[in-house]
């Protein structure tokens, strides 16, 4: 779905005071019923990550960590079955999964007498049953499953969705009998930075030549699109020529402004593909007598 910038800004304004919980996502969907849940979640996630980057440093101050930890110990002891960490995270406007990481790290420092290894920390976040304290394990689990922007569950879901859309793209190309090389084949050939698809024979979409296709299972906002342009798309253009980017969950309409320079944006697989063979056949059709 392509969104005019004004409409996108209205959604962003409404997300400013939401927390990264599934209940808040339900409220967002009720407010904007004409937009898909996936598009709204992607917009919110991008905005919440920007908000977190601006504020995360204050939550990592030693005195703040200690305050959060002592409060967890006190309230966890008084209410062992309550979602203490989740409520604390929402109260201080911090991602529940990031709060879980901070508290678990502090707990392990006491347990091990020093800084825990990232390997141990990450394994316990992914599998809370490994945590020797049952109350803390339950709180970590509650934070993980209730966070829709951060944490091991979200990382796993994002990876799966990205893979799913890459498979969808390959299937669509096969349906059209278009010959291509995917990212794995290109890397095996020695390419380091590659798009998801290189077309062995270019196609035309909306009158624009396309040599490569990049799949993005996210919404294209100003910040992410600018980053992708600088770190990926222009390098693809330099190496392979003009290409197509599919933002499966939509993008800000005004960002599709690089067509003349060779980068086309779509929010779905194009239906108006013209192949070289088709174009040649069109050229060979008898002309109408003048």
HELIX and SHEET records of a PDB file:
HELIX    1   1 UNK A    5  UNK A   15  1                                  11    
HELIX    2   2 UNK A   22  UNK A   31  1                                  10    
HELIX    3   3 UNK A   37  UNK A   59  1                                  23    
HELIX    4   4 UNK A   62  UNK A   78  1                                  17    
HELIX    5   5 UNK A   84  UNK A   91  1                                   8    
HELIX    6   6 UNK A   96  UNK A  112  1                                  17    
HELIX    7   7 UNK A  118  UNK A  126  1                                   9    
HELIX    8   8 UNK A  128  UNK A  130  5                                   3    
HELIX    9   9 UNK A  134  UNK A  146  1                                  13    
HELIX   10  10 UNK A  152  UNK A  175  1                                  24    
HELIX   11  11 UNK A  183  UNK A  188  1                                   6    
HELIX   12  12 UNK A  222  UNK A  228  1                                   7    
HELIX   13  13 UNK A  229  UNK A  233  3                                   5    
HELIX   14  14 UNK A  234  UNK A  240  1                                   7    
HELIX   15  15 UNK A  253  UNK A  255  5                                   3    
HELIX   16  16 UNK A  259  UNK A  261  5                                   3    
HELIX   17  17 UNK A  276  UNK A  284  1                                   9    
SHEET    1   A 2 UNK A   2  UNK A   3  0                                        
SHEET    2   A 2 UNK A 251  UNK A 252  1                                        
SHEET    1   B 5 UNK A 180  UNK A 182  0                                        
SHEET    2   B 5 UNK A 197  UNK A 205 -1                                        
SHEET    3   B 5 UNK A 208  UNK A 216 -1                                        
SHEET    4   B 5 UNK A 243  UNK A 247  1                                        
SHEET    5   B 5 UNK A 263  UNK A 266  1                                        
SHEET    1   C 3 UNK A 180  UNK A 182  0                                        
SHEET    2   C 3 UNK A 197  UNK A 205 -1                                        
SHEET    3   C 3 UNK A 273  UNK A 275 -1                                        
END                                                                             
